Amino acid sequence: MSAALTGLRTPHPGTGDPVLAPAHERSPHRESIQEGAVREGSAREGSAREGAAREDAVRKGTAWEDSVREPGPRDSATGGPTVLERARRVAAVAAEHAPRHDRDADFPVEALAALRASGLLGLTVPVSHGGLGGGLADLLDVCVELGRADMSVAMILGMHCQQVAAVVQHAPPRLRDELLPEIAAGRRYLASVTTESGKGGHLLTARSPLHRDGTDLVVDRFAPIVTGGAHADGFLLTVQAPDATSPHQVSLVYAGRDQLTIEQSGSWNPMGMRASHSVALRLTGRLPAHQVIGEHGRFSRIAGEVFGPLAHLAWSAAWLGTATGALARVVRLLRSPEGRGRFDPGSELLLTRLSTARQRIDTVHALLRHTERAVSAAADLSTPPLQLLLNALKLTASEQCQAAVEELITAVGLRDGYLKGSATRLELALRDLRSAPLNYANDRLHQADGRLALLDPEVRLV
């Protein structure tokens, strides 16, 4: 695809991380409008094989840059596990420990260890740097699969890959050569530091200054929400550029944990997404000058080309996986001997609820894959039609995935849908998905889309 997307990343509820702003609003000197399954057995396996073949054909026609179009995770010549096989192994670990981490609101350390061992932390690292060389479709496949087991784990990996994408596409060669092999080997899990007290959801502004001291850069950064920050091996931080004359002159820098003094404060006790463990951190330290990613003061370009598109795509894949997993568990219950004894499979109301939930999920899946192909083929992601499509994906996925789970709760009732501890885990899925419309508020996104619509008088559809 264009110079637009050579890798991947994703934020978390409340971070105010990006969506896409109109191109004319992305100047660093001006504030942006928006910075902000069902079948088992052979039928399921056949569908998976068919879907993998279809996505493989799509990927061969996309325009990813050469650095990530090397032999990748779908190549079977080495006889190693495929991306989905790796993701399913991690998902099994995540599912096993999800109830405890949801109860305790702590980080899924077992799932992170499995991600390290699986090679999936290097999913989008080019093969030339030791990674799997995966593309956008691979990232979405993995986020869907992980979302079936634990939405927090899916979002954690999506955010990490979003950071990796910024390094792949925008970091100087020295930093890429230092960092990417470590990520590919599973030794560097990256966290995003973009939040600041008092600035709301404005990703394209920064209040914390970055100072020069000789050849070093001095950072002193407080962030009220850092997903996985207590367990990250490195961080990508937004800061006000040295000598900046405006808070819109934002730089992105990499800092390793061993280069920082890190102080954690506060607690994490949300309704859902409890395993994301998004705590407040203060990070201080000295960094070498080559750890700036992109040009000083020009983070808006990275936000528009990497952070924004990947936020909507990876978030939506995680939400879709969560809703898909919920439907799969409900159907498994209904088809079980116990379920057949308690539910009437001929009930018109039950069948309608199932149909509606599946319709919502299929709609999100179709829009996700269409948007993936459009982004992969685009020469310019800043056009209003493409921005509107990306925003429509986020809006639709955040609303329809949650609605699908609500349909399923109504379908199976209090015991199997509403109570904690049910094998369907619908209660947990609903709490997690309730964050989706808040993960950059849909109301604000609609306002931005209204402005974008005015910039496209011919109503060009992508």
Secondary structure, DSSP 4 states (H G I P E B T S, - for coil): --TT-SS-----TTS-------GGG--TTS--S-------HHHHHHHHHHHHHHHHHHHHTS---GGG-SS-TT--TT-PPPHHHHHHHHHHHHHHHHHHHHHHT---HHHHHHHHHHTGGGTTS-GGGTS----HHHHHHHHHHHHHH-HHHHHHHHHHHHHHHHHHHHS-HHHHHHHHHHHHTT---EEEE---TTSTT-TT---SBEEEETTEEEEEEEEEEEETGGG-SEEEEEEEPTT-SSTT-EEEEEEEGGGEEEEEES----SS-GGG-EEEEEEEEEEEGGGEESSTTBHHHHIIIIIHHHHHHHHHHHHHHHHHHHHHHHHHHHHSHHHHHHS-TT-HHHHHHHHHHHHHHHHHHHHHHHHHHHHHH-S-TTSHHHHHHHHHHHHHHHHHHHHHHHHHHHHHHIIIIISTT-TT-HHHHHHHHTTGGGTTTHHHHHHHHHHHHHT-TT----
